[in-house]
């Protein structure tokens, strides 16, 4: 005799417990015992000391695989279960096992801070959420799940010919250092694990890379002492951040040109287009600033996406500041690597951008740069341009601001929330991060404080929703955001081949 669904829910409430082996002393909570239509649940997964589990058959042998059982209601369109970890070097796989013991969906956060397994039209009954530590070391993680009665994209389609715009915000700066990366080719896609700080003990000779210290007349920053950090853009709007460029077509049309006066940062420059997406599926292209080919990064950028400024704190009580320095950032080619808002289940999977070799931001024609709905990315402190000039500054307290789209090239839902900050104290070469968040400074009454270990982790009480408008050092074992390589020689060859093809 089949047990009624309501009885199974009650039974699960009595039996549910996480079957996970965690690092010694770690604590973990569990999800809700059941999910009705539209319900969601959040829980702490704990910390795993070490794990190299390549498949489910290795669970309990190579390492423990934390798992939780949960009852789900009938009639759902999708079960979505996400994971969040502070470092993209730690790789977890999330398996959704249906009531028959079959893996109905699985996903991995390889080279990402977040990932999400999606099971369409899930069968009602008892499901198992299993987390496999594929490659982790002392890695904490948290989980979330939602049983969707209606897909967000289906609701969007009902809005007719309404423009769905992105809303760009920034990851507040973190990972501060005065030490330059050891690899001089720091933009050409070396994994962060092979691009450590250039230091031996307490000795670190330089803080700026060669291209950053080069004269501005060559496209360098003329930098002398670089206060380095990690930051990046996020998209919290209801639409895709979708930027397009067509370099070969632009050279033929005469709208793109070589730019030798900025040879180290913008050797080729052309007109960027933003694709506006409408709820009914229509699209429209509008002008949106420029794109450029960055020789050090070895790929194309959406120019001037982020800009950085340094402020000295004159009065820590009243919060009076004055501007003392700035940084340069020629542009970004982000990829979907982190959830912009952990509390909101609006992440899309449009993948307008990314770092596929010879595609996306590497394509000399049909190039795409962007972020899916609800996603963000960071360029770490090793990447060219991730600094503010600190030469001549005294010990004391400072605010570093990161601003997205300062030139208002991107059409967004909001242009008044594009700023984030980090409040730091500098004593010699030592840097203490005191606070970071959205807003202008710690004295901003409307600030949102980011209080977690990851790029976008913030307390559930302080996390903000855009629905109405739309640690350890992260040394990635995989390729880091915005990576890839398109050598200048190959770029020139592709330009010539494209021109010959078009002129035949």
N, C-alpha and C positions, 0 to 999 in steps of 0.2 A: 504494500500500500504506500503510495507516495505521500510524504509529509507535506501539509499545506505550507504555502510560502511564508505566511505569518509565523507559523510554528518554527520554521527553519530559522527565521530571523531571531526569535527568542532563544533558540538553542545556540545560535552563533554568539549571541550576547554573553552566554555563560561560558562558552568554550574558547572565545577569541583570545589569543595571546601571541606575541611575536616569537617566532622560533628562530631567533638569531643569536649568534655568538659574537659578542662585541669586544672591543678592546677593554682591558682590565680597568674597572672603575667607571666605564662609560655608562650613561643612562639613555634609555630610549623609551619613547611612548609609542602607542599604537594608534591606528586610524579608528574612525567610528566603526561600530560593529556592523552597520548596514548603511546602504545608500539608497534613498528613494529618488524619484525623478527630480532632477535639479539640485540634489544635495551635493555638498562638497565636504572634504575633511582634510586637515593638515596635521602632520605629526613629525616628531624628531626621530630620525633613523639611528642616531647614535654615532659612534666612531669605530672604524675597523682598523686594527693595527696594521694588517698586511693582507693582501689578497691577489692571487693570480689565477682566477677561475675562468677558463676559456669556454666552458660549456656547462650546461646544467648537470651533466653526468659527473662533473668534478666537484660539485657542491658537497661539502662535508669531507672531501678528500684534500683538495688543494687548499681550501679555506671554507669557512662557513658562509652560507648565503642567507642573509636575513630574509624572513618571509612573514607575511601577515594574511589572514583569511578575512574576507569581507563578503557580506550578502548584498546582492544588488537586485533591484526591483525589475519587473517586466516592463517592456515598452520603451526602453532607452534607445536613443540613436547612437550614442557613443559613450564609452568609458575611457576617460583619459587620466593617466597617472604620470606625474612628473617627479623629477629628482633635481636637487640643487646641491652643489658642493662648492666650497670656496676656491678650489683650484682646478683649472682645466687639465692639469697633468694627471689627475686621478680619474680613472675611467671606470664607470659603473654601467652595467646593463640592467634594464628593468624588463622583467617578463610578466605578462598577464596570462595566468593559467585559468582556463575556463572550468566549469563544474565537472567536465569529463577528464580533466588532467591534461588537456591539450594547450600548448602555448598559442594563444590567439593573437597576441601582439607582443612585440619586443622592440626596444630601442636602446641605443648606447650614447653616452655623452662624450664620446671620443673627441678630444681637443675642444670641448665645450664645458661651460659651467652648468648648463642645464640640458635636459632632454626630456622627452615625453613619449610614452607608449600609448597608442590609440587603438582601441578595439571597437570596430563598428558593429552596430546592432547586436550588442552583447546579450547572450542568453541569460535569463534570470537564474539566480541560485548562488551557491558559494564559490567565489573566485579566490585565487591565491595571487597575491602581489609578491613577487620574488625579486630581490636585488642581488645581482652577481658582481662581486668586486673583480673586474677583469684585470685591472692594473692599478692598485692603490697602495699607499703607504701612509699610515696614521691619518686616515681621511674621514672627516665628519661629513654627514649628509642629512638632508631633510627631505620629506616627501609630501605630496599632495595628491588628491584624487577628486574627480567630479564625475557624476553620472548625468549626462546631458540628455534632456528630453527633446531639445531642438538644437540643431547646429547653429553656432553664431553666424556662419556664412549664409545659411538659409534665411535668417532674420534680416541680414544686410540686403539680400536680393530683393526684399519687399520694399525697400526705401526708394525705388524708382531711380530717376536720373539725378541722384544726389552725389555731389563730389565727396569722395572719401579721402581725406587728406592725412598725411602723417603729422605727428607732433614730436619734434626732435627735442631731446633733453640730453644732458651729459651725465656720465658716470663721474661722481665726485673724485678728485685726484687722491691717489694713495700710492703706496710703495715708493716712498721718497728716498733719494740717495744722491750723493755727490760723486759716485763712482761710475765711470764710463764702461760700456760693455767691452769685453775682451776682444771680440771679433770685429775687425775694422769694416767688414762687409755686413754691418748689423742690419741692413735693410733687405738683404737678399736671402730671406727665408731660412736662416739657420734656426733649428729648434732652440728654444731658450735654454735647454739643458746643455747645449754646446756653445752658448753665448753667455757665460757667467760674467760677473763683475770683474773688471781688470784690477785685481788687487792681490797682493801677497802679504798675508797678515794684516798689519795696520797700514801698509804702504799701498797707496793708489795714486799713481802719478797724474792722471787726467780725469776730468769730469765731462769733457765735451769730446765728441767724435770729430774726425778730420773734416767732414762736410759741414758740421755745425760751426766749427771754428773758422772755416774758410770765409773770405771776404764776401760781403753782400753783393758785390758786383759780379760774382760768379754763381750767385744763388745760395751762398752759404749764409750762416747766421751771424758771423763775426763774433761768436760767443767766446767768453773767457773762462767763466766758472758756471757750470750748468747744474742747476738744481733739478734733478730728473725725477719723473713720476709717471704713473700709469693713469690713463683716462680714456674716454671714448664716447661715441654717440649711442643713444637709445631712441627707439621709436615707440611712443605710447599712444599714437593717434589711431583712428579707425581705418586709416588707409596706408598703403605701402609707401615707403620712401624708395622711389624708383627713378633713378637717373640714368640717362642713355647718352652714348656718344658714338660717333662714326668717323674715326680719324681719316680713313682713306677717302671717304666721300668728301670730308671737309677739306682735305688737301686739293682734291680735284676742283672743288667749288671755290677755293681760295680763302676759306674761312678759318683754316688751321695754319699755323706757321711754326717754324723753328724759332727757338727763343734762347740764343746763345748767352745773353746777358744773365740768365738764371740757369746755367747749364747743369748745376748740381741738384736743382730742385724741380725745374719746370722746363725741360729741354724742348718739349712740344706742347703747344697750347691751342685749344680749340673751343667752340661753343658747346656748353652742356645743355641738355634738354631734360626737363622733369616730366614724367608721365603721370598725368592725373587720372586716377581710376574712378569710375562711377559705379554706383550700386547696381545698375542694370547691366554691367559688364562692359560698357563703353569706355574708351580712353581718349585722352587728348594730350598732345605734347606742347609745352610752353618753354620759353627760354629761361635758363636758371644758372647764370654765371658761366664759368668755364671749367673744362677738365684739363689735365696736363699729364704728361708722362714724367714720372719721377725716376731718374736713373739710379738713385741709391736704393729706393724701394723696388725698383725694377718692375713697376706696373703703373697703371693709370690711376689718377685720383680725381675725386670731386673736390675742387679747390676750396681752400679756406673753410673747411667744415668746422674745425675747432680752432679757437685762439685762446691763449693763456696770458694771464697778467699776475704780477706779484705786488702785494701791498704790505707795507710795514704797519704794524699795530702801534699807534701812539699811546693809546689809553685802553688797556685791557678791560677796564670796568665799563667805560662808556662806549667802547667799540669804535673809537675814531681811528681812521686809516688814512694813509696816503700812498699813492702809486709810486713804486720805485723800480719796476722792471717788467719786462714782457718776454714772451717766447714767440717762436715762429712755428707755424704748421701749414704746410702747403696744401694738405688735403688728406683724405681718408679713402680707403676701400674696405669698408666693414663687411663682416659676415655675421650670420645669425649664430651667436655663441652664448648669450645669456638672456634670461627672462628679465624684461624691464620692470615688471611688477609681479612678484610671486603670488600676491593675493588675488589676482585677476586671471580668469581662464579665457583670455582673449588672444593668446598667441596663435598666429597664423603660420602657414607653411608654404607661402608663396615663393620664397627664396629668390628675390629679385637680384641679390648680389652674391658675394662669396668669392672664393679664391681658387677656382678651378683653372688649372694651367691652360693658357691659350683661349680661355673663355672668360666671360664676365669682365672683371677689371683688367684682364690681360689681353683682351681682344683688340686688335687694331681697327676693327670694324664690328658693328653690332655689340659694342661694349655695354655692360650693365653694372651699375653700382647702386647698392641700396640695402635696406633692411626690411624683413617681413614685419607684419603687424605684431607689436608686443615684444620685439627682440632688440638686443643691443650687442655691443662689442667693445673691446678695449685694445688699444695699442699699449704694450708694456713699456717700461722705462728704457728698455734697450733700443727701441725704435727711433730712427732719426726724427728730430724735432720735438721729442717729448721732454721739454725742459722750459724753465724760465731763467733768464740771466740773473745771476746772484753776485756777480763781481762787485767788490767794494762794499758789500752789505755787512753790517755788524751782527753780533749775536743778538738774539731777541725773538719776538713772536711775529709771525707773518701770516697773511692769508693769500693762498693761491687760488685764483678763479679760473674756471674752465667754461668757455662760452661756445655754444654751437650756433652756426649760421649767423655770424655777426653781421654779415652783409645783406641778410634777408633775401638770399637768392632762392631759397626753397619756400614754396607756398605751403604753409602749415595751418593747423587749427588754431595755434596760439604762438605768438612771438614774444610773450612776456614771461616765459618760464624757461628760458634757454641757458640759465646760469647755475653753476654749482661751485662749491668752495671746499677748501681744506684749510684748517687752522692748525698751524705747526709752530713748534719752538725749535730754533736752531742754536746749538752751542758747538762751535767749531765744526767738525764734520758730522756731529751727531744730530739727528733730526727726530723729533718726537711728534707723532701725529696726535693732536689733541681732540679734533672733531672734524667730521666731514659730512656734507649733505647738500641738498638742493637749496638754493637761495644765494644771497650775496655774501653772507658771513655768519658767524655764530650769533650775531646780534640782530639778525633778520627775524622779525616776529613771525613771518610766514614760512620759516625754514622747515625742511624735513630732514631730520638727522638720520644718517646711515650708520647703524650701530652693530652690524654683523661683520664677519670676517671676509666675506666675498665682495666682489665689485658692486653688486646691487642689493646686498642683503641689508634689510632694515627691519625694525620691529614691526610686528603685525599692527600695532596701534598707531605707528607713524607712517606706515606705507600708504601712499595716496593712490586713488583710482582715477583713471582718465576716462572711465566708461561714459561719463556724461558728456565729455568732449571727444570723445573718441576713447697669529697665523704663521701659516707657513708661507715662504716665498713661493710664488707660482712659477716653477721652472718646468715648462711644458715639455713632455717627452715627445709630443707630436709637433706638427707645424703650428706656429702661432698665427693669430689673426692677421689678416692682411698680407700673408706671405706669398710665396711663389716667386718665380723669376722669369723675366722676359728680357734677356740681354739686349743692349742697345744695338748690337750688330744684327741680331735677329729682328729687332724692331725695324731697322732700316730695310732689311731684306723683305719683310712683310709689306712695308710701304711700297717698295718698288714692284713687288709681285701684284699687289692690288692695283697699282696705277696701270701696269701693263694689261691686266685683265680688263680694266674698265675702258682702256683706250683702244682695244682691238675692235 
